[in-house]
Amino acid sequence: MTSIPSKNIWIRRQQCPCGDWKCYVTYEGDAEETSIASQLVKNENTSSEAMVAPYVGMVFKSDEDAFEYYGNFARKNGFSIRKERSRLSPQLGIYKRDFVCYRSGFAPARKKPTGEHHRDRKSVRCGCDAKMYLSKEVVDGVSQWFVVQFSNVHNHELLEDDQVRLLPAYRKIHEADQERILLLSKAGFPIHRIVKVLELEKGIQGGQLPFLERDVRNFVQNRKKVVQENDALLTEKRENDTMELLEACKATKEADEDFVYDFTVDENDKVENIAWSYGDSVHAYSIFGDVVCFDTTYRSITYGMLFGAWLGIDNHGKIIFFGCVLLQDETSRSFAWALQTFVRFMRGRCPQTILTDLDPGLKEAVRSELSNTKHVTSIWNIIPKLSSWLSLPLGSQYPEFKSEFDALCHVETAEDFDLRWNQMVSHFGLSSDKHIALLFSLRASWALPYTRGYFLAQMSTATYSKSVDAFLKGVFNAQTCLRSFFEQVGISANFQNQTREEMQYLRMKTSIPIEEHARSILTPFAFNAIQHELVLAMQYATSEMADGSYLIRHFKKIDGERLVIWIPEDEQIHCSCKEFESSGILCRHALRVMIVKNYFQLPEKYFPTRWQRDSSLFSYDDRSTQNTDDEWFQEFHSLTESLFTESSITKERSDYVHRELTKELTRLLNEVRNMPASDGVAMDLTLSPTG
């Protein structure tokens, strides 16, 4: 019976080709955490080249190497082998090994119980004397195994290759076949149909599998027995540990009245689902709860429970923990309870937008419980699934399909998307593929033409997706029980343990008054984003229309036209790209019109509260150093500008500056890297993720 893992190992859920979320998983963590993962099965097919027969004096590094070699020799010669005797000494441990032909010796006589019918089974043993005996010696401190006896004389007929493969020793069900067999068995296929499916998938004739139908039957029955035994132990462990987790929640509530939790019980009065959150999280949600990511990609092997985390993004672009839940299953009912509980924790306030994985059950729960909330599935949650879904059926066409799919993600209108989608499906022959059908049916939650304008606060980017993965991996350190896991969640979610925001110097790039104004209001994260748009705005031309609106075009025409509508009496500006509606950051097209209109400052409405410095959970003050840093950068810029101007006059000057400047910059860089990493003033000159 397989023992229960000593550690609580969490795995990422991944949707398999059959559409079942529980079929295929990806292990997360180090080698120790994933020690229950299946060991790779060695390939039993030996080389077609002739093998040297074992001989007296032949040397092996280990007895297992010798057994493998003798086994390969036996298969090529029409028989199989087994381990017989071994001898043990206090000094050497096992020092002798006897390997014999599978027909060696004679079966012991069995006594028939009186009055009972006993089926006689003819034994294959016939006293064959083929054998290989080994002895271990220590040579220069290294153990080696020597062949001391070998006989290849058999008193029975040796088998042909198509027969020897059916001997029990060679009828191996490899790991990939085991997974497929269990999947088909779970789907209700009878054993004979499973065998037929495997033959068809491998493109072989009937009876040519490396195992028999009865091997498949025995494997399925044994696995079911192990699963049942493990389920009983897991159920007991889960019940005990969930009660401990509940006690931990109660104790935390007594110590911190702002802590909130809730749970449900099943018909047997056993704890079923548990959710909890913290006072700091509720406060953070009141500021940054406009967009929520509900991540449900982790499941515990030990407990069989799904972990869901509600996460957000603050005005510095960092992950915020809002709350979490442990669910016994993935039904719409369980998801609905989780969403109800979360909204109650957050004092009845629903988010504007929620991001989830591509799960129809979860989508149904969002529709019923958050009817006024926009539901979005990030494209970064879909792209990783495409390969597992379609790389096999499409084969060499998959790269072309992937390129077409990527292009579809940037289509402007819903009509154009639907048209090109149907063309793509027809071209690649995917009209009957269930994953393609699922994606199309849920397109309103992930395709850009349908979700453009939904407020996402930079949470649909690849950068944020990676941040979520990093945060959750920090939570899922190997924990021995749910109570320890609860404590780890508390540590990861504790705002006091997070690094306070230090001042980041924000270098001016355009000298446009709008940029200076934005720098004084926005956090470095938000300012980097709008600064990037300001820099790009200078590459666009404006054409005023008769109705006062503007057409904006890039000077290289690298993207399509954008229509910007300017309403002067209300100081409102709207762009057809809807970037401001999506991120809260004005786009390059709208900024271009603002510049043309001679705006020195943006209207206050275009500095959303969630991106302002005053909204930070932890305040900081950079006024004392900003002016000094401005002067330093201006001086640096002036010197470098003069240097490059002077050096460009002659080739000799240019070569000299290139050579010497490279050496000096390398020296300075090495010295700076050896200085302390932080003195309380951090400088960030990077662009935002949207760049």
Disulfide bonds with the S-S distance in Angstrom:
none
